Amino acid sequence: MSFRMRFGAEELLRCRFAISPLRETQGAIRTLSRPDRHGYHLPWLRQVRGAAARLDLAPMWLLSPDNGYSPDFLHPVPHTPLATLEEELDLIRATPPEEARAQLAQALAQTPGAQRNRRGRAMLADPAGTVRELAGLYEHVWRDLLAPHWPRLRAVLEADVAFHARRLADGGMQRLFTGLHPKLTWSEGALTATGSSGVYPEPAGQGLVLVPSVFFWPEAGSAFDPPGRPIVVYPARGIGGLWGESGPTASDAMVRLLGANRAAILTGLDAPATTTALAHRHALALSSVSAHLAVLRDAGLLASRRYGHQVIYERTPLGVALTAGGLL
C-alpha cells in the first residue's frame, strides 16, 4: 500500500518546515503508552515516571490509537515555523462543538464499546467540554514532562531543519526526500509514502509542511494528515545521542588553541545549529555564544547562512579537519 499526493508549482513554492511543541507532546504521550517500543527515550522515561503517573492520560490513548483514526482537530497544522504550544492549543480550542463531536465519535468507534462506556458517553455528550479538557491535558503533559527538556529537544529539531533545508536548497524535493525517511519518495511532482494508502489531489495551494519529531520515531508514513491537510511528521536526525550527558570532547590541543568554550562549540557542531540551540547545549549566554561564533567564522572554521529569521552555523572543511585532528 502507498499514500500519494501530487503537488503543483504553487504548492512546491510553499513547502516549509515547522517545529511543533504540540506534536512532541502527542509523541511523548504515545511513548508513555508503549515504552518498550522507544528504547532511545528510556532516560527520559525514567526521569518523568513519577510525574507521568499523576496524569490521567487514558483519554489521549483512547483517541490516538497506533494504527487508526485520531480526531483531526487534535492535529492542527502549525501556522509558523516556530509555533508555541499555546498558539497550537488555541487552534484546538477553536474547534466547533459539532465538528468535534463527529470526529470524537469516529475515533471512539474504533474501540469496541468505547462510545457506550462512561468516558465515551461523557465525551460525546459535551464535545465543547471535551475539547477544553484535552487541551488542558496537553498543557499539563507539556509543563510536567517536556518543558524542562525543551531546550535539548528544540536543539535537535532545529539542527534537523537546518540540515534538510540545505538539502532542499542544494537539490530540490528529490534530494530532500532522499534520506528524509525510507518510506518517503519524491517523483514527478508527487510525494509517496509506503505503508499508507490513498491517492489525493493537489492540496489546494496550501503547500507541504514538514515537521521533524523526536518522539515520533521511527515512523513517518503513518504521520500523514488527512486530505487537504498536507503535513508530514518525520523522525529527526540525532535522536541516538539526545539523552547523552555529554557530547564530543575537545582535545587538549584544541582547547589550548581556541579556548575551552570555542573548542567545545566547534567540536560539538556535528550538525548545523542556531545560536540559541548552541547556547542551551553549552549552558552559555547568547551574547557569549554569538561572540565565539563570530571568531570561529572569521577564522574560517565555521560558515553561517540564514534560514527564515534564523542564522544557522556549520563547520567548514577546515573546521571539520581541525576537529578530526588532521591539523593538530
N, C-alpha and C positions, 0 to 999 in steps of 0.2 A: 504494500500500500504506500501511497505517497500523497503529500499535500502539494499543490501547485498554485502559485499566484503570479499573474503576469503584471508587469509594470510598464507604463508608458513613459515617454520622455519627461513629462511634468512630474510624475511620481519619483523618478530617479533623481531629479534635482532636489527633491525634498527628503531624501534619505538622510537620517540623522541618528546620532547616539544620544542616550539619556541614562542617567543614574537614578534609580528609583528606590528610596528607602522603603516604600510600601512593598515592592516585590521582595526585597530582602526580608522584611518582616514575615511575609507569607511563606517564603522559603524556610525561614527559621522555624515556623510553626510546623511545617511538613517534616523538617529534620527531627524535631522533637517527637513526632508520631512514629518515626521509623529510624531510630538512632543506629540500628545495625547496618543500614544502607549508606551511612555517611561517615566513614572512618576518619576522613580528614578533619572533621569537626569535633572529634572526641574531647580535645582540650576545652573547647567552648562548652560542650555539653556538661562536662564535669563542673565547670565554673558556675553555670546557671541552674544546676539541678535543683537547688533549694528554692530559688525564685520561681522557676517554672512550675514546681509542684503546687505553688499557691495560686496558680491561674487556672481557671476553668476553660480549657481550650476545646472542649467537646463540640461546641457549635461550629468552630472552624474546621475541625476534622470531618464533621458530618457534611459540610458544604463543599469540601475540597478533596474529593477522592483522588487517588493516584492516577487512575485512568477513568475519566468520566467528566461530566459537565459540572462546572463551578459557576455560580451566578456571575453574569457579565459585569454587573455594577461593582463587583469587588475588584475588578481589574481595569481601572481607567488608564488610558494612555497618558504618560507624563507629558505635560504641556511645555516643559522647559528642560534643557539639558541637565540641570541640577535641581530638580524639584525637592521641596521639603516634604516631610511626612504630612504635615498639616495641610499643605496645598493638595496633596493627593487624597487625604481623607475628606476634604471639602467636596471633592468631586463625588465621592461615595455618598456623603450625606445629602447631596442634591438629587439623589435618585427619586423619582416619583413613586409613591407607595404602590400604585397598581402595577408598575413595571417591576418593582422589587418583588411583589407577591408572585407574579408569574414566573420569575426566574428562581425564586426560592422553591416554588412547587416543582419546577423542572429538576432542580438539583436534589430535592428530597425524594423524588420519585425513583431515584437510582438505588436507594436503600430500602429494602422491604420493611414496611411498617413505619417508616420514618414520618410520613405525613399524618399518621394517626396517633403517634405517641405524644406524651405531654409536651416535649420540647418542640416537636414539629407543629403541633396544633397552635402553640403559642406564637411561633414564627409567622404562620400564615394568618392568624387572627389579627396580628398587629405588625404589618410589614414595616411601617414607619419606625416603630419602636425597635424592631429587629435591626434595621439599618443603623440606628443610633447605637445599639448595643454592640454590633460588630465593629463599628468604627472605634468605639471606646475600648474594645478588647485589643484592637490593633495598637492603640495608644499605650495600653498597659504593657503589651509584649515589647514594644519598642523601648519604652522607658526602663523596664526592669531587665531586659535580656540583651538588647542591642545597642542602645545609646552609649554605654560605657566603652563599647568596642568599635563604635562607628569610625573614628579616625583611622584605625587599622584597616577596616573593611573598605572605606572610601579610597584609601591609598591604592589598594589592589584594583578597585574598579576604575579609578582614574588612569592608572597605568595601562590597563587593558584597552580603554577607549583610545588613549594616545597611540598605542601600538597598531590597532586596527584602523584608526583614522589615517595613519600614514600608509598602510597597505591600500586603502581605498584611493588615496591621492596618487599613489605610485602606479596602480594598475587597474583601477575601476572596480566594478562589482565582482568581476570574475576573480580578481586577486583577493578581494576582501573575503569572499566565501570559501576560497581555497585555504583551509586551515582554521576557519571560524568554528566549525563543528563537522564531524564526519557525516552527519545526517543532512547537512545543508549543502546544496549545489546551486550554481547560477548558470543558466544557459539560455541564449536567445531571448533575453529580456524577461525571463521567468525565474522565480525562486521555487525550488523544490525541496521538500523535507521528507525523507523516507521514514516510514513508521507512522505517519499520519495519513489522513485520507481527505480528498476533496479537490476540486478544481474551481477556483473562484475568479471572478472578473477583476479588472483593474480596480484598485482601491480608491477610485473617485477623487483623485487629486490629493489624497492625504499623505502620500509617500510612505516610507517604511521607517519604523523606529526600532533601533537595535539596543537592547538593554542587557548589559553584562550582569551576571549574578554570581555571588559567592556561594549561596545556599542552593540554588537550582543547579545541582551537579549530579551526574554527568549528562542529564537530559538536555535536549534542545527542541526536537520536533514537537514534543508534547506541549511546549510553551507557546505555540501559535495561538493567537486570539481569534475569535470568530470572524467571519467575512465582514469587510468594512472597517475592521479594527486591525490594520496591518502592523503588528508589533511582534518581535521575536525576542524571547528571553533566552540567553545562551550562557554557558559556564565561562566565567572569567579565567584568564590565564593567571598563574601564580598562586593557585589555591593550596598547592602542596606545602608551601612554606608560610602559609598565612598565620598559623598559630605558633610558629617558632619563636623562641625567646630572643634570638639574635640573628642578624644576617651575616653576610661575609665579613671577615675581619681584615682590616687593612694591615699590610705588612709593616714591620718596624721602619724599613727604608722609606715607604710612602709617607708614614707619619712624620719622619724627620724632614722629608722634602716638602710636604704640603701643610703639615699641621694636622692634629688629630681630627678635627671636625671636617676639614676639607677632604682628608683621606677617607673618612668614613662615608661621606656623601658620595664621593666618586666610586668607591668600592661597592657600595650598596645599590648603585643605579643600574641594576641589571636590565630594567625595563624603563621606558620613558615615564617621567613623573612630573607633577607640578610642584611649585614651591610649597604650597600648603601640605601636600602629601609628604614631602621630604621633611618639613618642619615637625609634623606629627611623628614620622618614623624615627627621627633622631632626637626628639624632645628638645628642639631648639626654637628660639623666637623666629618669626617670619623674617624680621629685618636681618637677623644674623645669617639665615639661610640664603636670603637674597644676595647679601654681600659675598658669601662664599661662592655662590653660583656664578656671580659676575667675574670673580677672579679666575675660576676654573674655565669659564668660557673665554675670557681674554687670553688665557694660556693655551687655548686650542684643544683643551681636554673635553669640553662639552659644546654641544650645539643646542640652540633654542629655536623654537618655532611656535607660532600662535595657532591655537585651535579654539575658535569662538572667542570668548573673553579670557581664556586661559593661555598661559605660556608653558609649553612642555619642554623639559630638558632631557637630553640623552647624551651618552658618551660618543665622542668622535672615534675614528680608528686609532688616533693617538692615545685617547683616553682608555680605549679597550686594551691596547698594547701595554700601557702603563700598569693597569690593574692586573693584567695577566703575568706581569713580571718580566716582560720582554725588554724593558728599558732600564731596569734596576738590577 
